[in-house]
Amino acid sequence: MATNYDAIAQEYQASKLMPWRKHIEAYTYFNLIGDIHGKDVLDLACGDGFYTRQFKLRGADSVVGVDLSAGMIALAEELEKAKPLSLTYVCCDAASISFDKQYDLICASYLLNYAHDEQSLKAMCDAIFKHLKPGGRFITINSNPDYRGTVESLLPYRFTRENKSFEEGAEIVYRFYQPDDSFVSVTNYHLERATYNRVLASSGLNEIAWHTMELSKEGEQEYVNDFWNVIMNDQPVVGISCRKI
Ligand SMILES: C[S@@+](CC[C@H](N)C(=O)[O-])C[C@H]1O[C@@H](n2cnc3c(N)ncnc32)[C@H](O)[C@@H]1O
């Protein structure tokens, strides 16, 4: 069953402090997004607003965050109250949004991998298409359907990934280890790359491109020897970009 983030909102928040998040995930994501100045941005599956806040701080004109989990949205709103950035948060299913506005850029780190079949993926992609301005881009970070590493191979980075199988809709279970060695589990779903490509295209999204993760220079220098080899050689997450033409 897909994860209920209400129960693990704080632990998930802590997992964003792992070095790979900064040096690989965020580094790649921001490179894909590029210059965000003056843009109206919609951040789907925004969680506690980890990226939502950064989009505003990097110059977006406006940013709206959407998440299914009331617990995650509560954390995001708490942070907004403590340090106001004029961000708006909405608690709802990204597949059901109906805003009377279109955006220059829709971002989503780890949304599409919550679709367990083609139909639920299509509902997400249709909502994305509907809320993009013509010419607008959709940029996402997702579980990589082509990852084939062993469960333990990512332990040096303080998490594991287990594919229950590689059937369409099979569970992918992540464990994120906390500083005290306890862990939280998060479950999303495997769909093949071809399924993502077919559904994105059928929703009207074009210029679909898949992007391997990149390692920041800072990360390369901070962690020497072969520290990053495993995660860089068989990548558990992947970037996808597309455009509404
Ligand atoms: C792995 S977390 C990522 C949070 C944030 N994007 C980040 O990178 O820190 C995935 C988030 O997706 C949300 N989520 C899952 N399915 C969703 C859906 N259908 N609509 C909106 N949010 C969803 C979860 O509640 C959770 O907060």
The ligand as a MOL file (V3000), in Angstrom:
LIG
                    3D

  0  0  0     0  0            999 V3000
M  V30 BEGIN CTAB
M  V30 COUNTS 27 29 0 0 0
M  V30 BEGIN ATOM
M  V30 1 C 8.9130 11.0650 -1.2250 0
M  V30 2 S 7.8680 12.3760 -0.6690 0 CHG=1
M  V30 3 C 8.5850 13.7620 -1.5310 0
M  V30 4 C 8.2530 15.0840 -0.9250 0
M  V30 5 C 8.9540 16.2660 -1.5990 0
M  V30 6 N 8.6210 16.3820 -2.9970 0
M  V30 7 C 10.4450 16.1380 -1.4230 0
M  V30 8 O 11.1510 15.8200 -2.3960 0
M  V30 9 O 10.9010 16.3510 -0.3020 0 CHG=-1
M  V30 10 C 6.4570 12.0160 -1.6220 0
M  V30 11 C 5.2650 12.9150 -1.3130 0
M  V30 12 O 4.2580 12.6260 -2.2800 0
M  V30 13 C 3.0010 12.7950 -1.6640 0
M  V30 14 N 2.0120 12.1440 -2.5270 0
M  V30 15 C 1.8880 10.8260 -2.8150 0
M  V30 16 N 0.8650 10.6360 -3.6800 0
M  V30 17 C 0.3710 11.8710 -3.9480 0
M  V30 18 C -0.7000 12.3360 -4.7610 0
M  V30 19 N -1.4450 11.4840 -5.4830 0
M  V30 20 N -0.9510 13.6530 -4.7970 0
M  V30 21 C -0.2040 14.5250 -4.0680 0
M  V30 22 N 0.8010 14.1410 -3.2700 0
M  V30 23 C 1.0850 12.8390 -3.2190 0
M  V30 24 C 3.2120 12.1840 -0.2940 0
M  V30 25 O 2.2330 12.5820 0.6330 0
M  V30 26 C 4.6120 12.6880 0.0430 0
M  V30 27 O 4.5850 13.8870 0.7680 0
M  V30 END ATOM
M  V30 BEGIN BOND
M  V30 1 1 1 2
M  V30 2 1 2 3
M  V30 3 1 2 10
M  V30 4 1 3 4
M  V30 5 1 4 5
M  V30 6 1 5 6
M  V30 7 1 5 7
M  V30 8 2 7 8
M  V30 9 1 7 9
M  V30 10 1 10 11
M  V30 11 1 11 12
M  V30 12 1 11 26
M  V30 13 1 12 13
M  V30 14 1 13 14
M  V30 15 1 13 24
M  V30 16 1 14 15
M  V30 17 1 14 23
M  V30 18 2 15 16
M  V30 19 1 16 17
M  V30 20 1 17 18
M  V30 21 2 17 23
M  V30 22 1 18 19
M  V30 23 2 18 20
M  V30 24 1 20 21
M  V30 25 2 21 22
M  V30 26 1 22 23
M  V30 27 1 24 25
M  V30 28 1 24 26
M  V30 29 1 26 27
M  V30 END BOND
M  V30 END CTAB
M  END
